[in-house]
Amino acid sequence: MIRLLIAGLIVVTVVFGLWFVVITDEMVIGMIQNSVADGDMKVEIETFKKGLFFTFTSPHIALTKSGRPLIMMDDVAAQVNPLNLLTGRPPVKFRGDLGGGRINGEIGLFKGGTTDFRLDGANIAEIPFFRLIGLEGRGALSGELKTRGTTGDIKFTVKDTRLRTASFGGVPVPLEIFREAKGAMTLEGPTLSIVSFTMEGEGIYARIRGKIAGKTLNVTLELMPDASFRGEAIMLAALTNYKVSPGYYVIPITKTLAL
């Protein structure tokens, strides 16, 4: 019994010594920061604090690009699985708050690793990334992101949308008429390609095609109002040049993003 107790104490001492002494705070923070594939991006971690059983917390973690914040997470709690460091699986499970919603998932600590997380009910008004691409307003964003190295897949929905009219390359786009959106995208290096992206409002439907390559947004917006849509007169006044046929508008949108 005594030998078993001593063996248990030795195991506990080794485990706690490994986490609190051998694996330093700077080492973990460095691995997290170096896991970002884009050289212009940076992970900023505030008040990193270790806990028991390979856990750590931070009140605030931000992902920035060229010094500008893209997303900011609050009340982050995470756990490192040291065995997964050897198997190549995502070694860190995390959860936190993002834009008033909940985010949780797994993330790798090495470039070329995998990332898998889900976001539920975040307000896009509280996510700086959307302002940088020219979208102002609110909406409840939910979705998931899966990446491996520099490639990945994104699926999302936005409900209760209240966006403002946006101008892209001098073209006014009446985004306030839409109430929900959903889509799927693929990521390949610096290029985000739209697989499908649709928006719906009362009596109107829209579809977006194209991609974001680096800092350049290059997409086509198709607007399709039906007979029940009450904003036709306003739309005609602003978008006459983009009318292809009755009830069908095609708007090319090109813009250099502030990323």
Beta strands, then each sheet from edge to edge (+ up, - down):
strand 1: 41-46
strand 2: 49-50
strand 3: 55-65
strand 4: 68-80
strand 5: 92-98
strand 6: 101-107
strand 7: 114-123
strand 8: 137-148
strand 9: 151-163
strand 10: 166-168
strand 11: 171-173
strand 12: 178-188
strand 13: 191-201
strand 14: 204-213
strand 15: 216-225
strand 16: 243-245
strand 17: 248-256
sheet 1: 1+ 3- 2+
sheet 2: 1+ 3- 4+ 5- 6+ 7- 8+ 9- 12+ 13- 14+ 15- 17+ 16-
sheet 3: 10+ 11-
end
